[in-house]
């Protein structure tokens, strides 16, 4: 009876230790995702800080393009009020759409291309867009590692019991693969 008791105690100890390490591993992965999302948001904030400067730099020349300026301002406001990752992603997608149309329109204004201020802001925005792309990829990499842990046995069962669930990937909005269309006939 003594050997059975020791075997049972050892088995329970191994199970508890495995559960402990699994839980802690899931918490660490979850926090890594939260940290990476914060990096994405930092780059979004950089973008949102630069866009008004660019808009003000080109506003005088592009008075007829006020609709795009309004769209950019509204999207920034939506982002500021967003509470979830999905809401923030939707708001940034709206910014990206309006910003893409602004860039396409700017190509038709040679006097903007020669403005040093506009060129400097454009270079900063280009760098910011690259940073956003890198941070989004890193976020998706963290989500992948975490979601794989949640889908593998036996962690799959323990994760459900501990209340962990899959995290969403950052995905491009439908239609973003097409260049913005600019129509000067309106």
N, C-alpha and C positions, 0 to 999 in steps of 0.2 A: 504494500500500500504506500509506503514511503517513496518508492521510485515513481509510482504513478503520480503522486502529489507533486514531486519535483518536476516531472515531465510536464504536467498540466501548468504549473507555475511558470516554467520556462517558456512554454508555448504562449501563454497569456502575455508574458513579458515581451516576447518578440512581436506579437501582434500590436501591443500598446506602443512599443517603440516605433514600429513601422507606421502606425497611424500618426504618431507624433511628428515623425520626419516628413511624412507626406503632407500633413497639414501645414507645417512650417514652409515646405517647398512651394506649396500653392500660394501661401500668403506672400512669399518673396516674389514669385512670378507675377502675381496680381499687382503688387506694389511697383514692380518694374514697368508694367504696362501703364500704370497711373503716372509714373515719372516720365515715361516717354511721351505720353499724351501732353504733359505739361511742357515738354520741349516743343512739340508741334504748336501748342498755343502760344508759346513765346515767339515763335517765328511768325505766326498769324498776327500777333500784336505788333511786331516790327513792320509787317506789311501794312497793317491798318494805320500805323503812325506815319508811314511814308506816303501813302496814297493821297491824303488831303494836301500835302505839300506839292505833289505833282499836279493835282487837280487845280490848285490855286495858280500854279505856274502856267498852266495852259488855258485857264478859263477865259482870259481876255481875248485870246485869239479864236477860241472855239465857242463863242456865245450861243450858236445855234445847237450845240450839243448838250444843253442843260439837262435833258432827260437822263443821259448817262451819269451825270454828276449826281442827280437826285437818286438814281438807283444805287450808286456807290454809298451815298450817305445813309440810305435806308437799310442797306445790307449791313453796314457797320453797326447801326443801331440794333438790328436784329441779333447780331452776334453778341453785342454787349448784354442783351437781355436773355440770351440762351442759357438754359440750365443743364442740358444733357449734351453728351457728345454728338448724338444725332442732330439735335437742334443747331449746335455749333457748326457741324459739317454742312448742313443745309445752308446756313448763313454764309459760310465761306464759299460755297459753290456759287451763290448769287453774286458775291463779290468778284469771284473769278470770271463769271460770265460778263458782267458789266465792265470789268477791267480789261478783258480781252477785246470787247468792242471799242473801248477807249483807245487801246493801243493800235487797233486796226485803223481807226479814224485818224489818229495822230500821224500815221504814215503819209496822209494826204496833205499835210501842212508842212511844207519845207521850212518855213520860218521857225517852227518848233524844233526841227532837227538841228538847227544851227544854234539854238539857245543852250548856253553852257549849263545853266541851272537845270533845265529839263534833261539834258544828257547825264548830268550827275545823278539826278533822282532816278532816271531810268536804269542806270548802272547799279544803283543801290537796290532798286526793286528786282532787277534781274538776279542779283546775288541772293536776295531774300527768297525769291521763288525757288532757287536752287536749294537753299537751306530747308525750305518747307518740304520739298520733294525728298530730301535725305531724311528728315525727321519723320515724315509719313512712312517711308520705307522701314525705318528702324522701329516705329510703332507697330507696323504690321508684322515685322520679324518677332517682336516680343509677344504679340497676340498669337502668332503661330505656335511658338514654343509652349505657351500656356494652354492653348486649346488642344494641342496634341497630348499634353499631360492629362487633361480632362477626359480625353477619349480613349486612353489606354487602360487596360485592366491590370491590376485591381484599383488603381487610382481613380478610375471612373466611378466606382461604387462609393469610395470614401469621399470623393469630391461632392457628390450629390448629398451625402449624409451631412457633410460640413457646410453645405449651402453655397458652394462655388458653382458658377455657371459660365458658359462660353462668353467671350468678349467679341464685339464686332470688329471686323477689319475696316480700315479706311478704304473706301472704294470711290472711284471717280463717278461723277454723276453721268447719267445717260446723255449722250449727245456731245460730251466734252471732247470727243475725238475729232469733231468737225470744227474748222476755223470759223470764227464769228463772221457773219455777213454784214456788210456795211452798205446801206442804201442812202444815197444823197438826194434821192428824188422826193423824199418826204418833206 
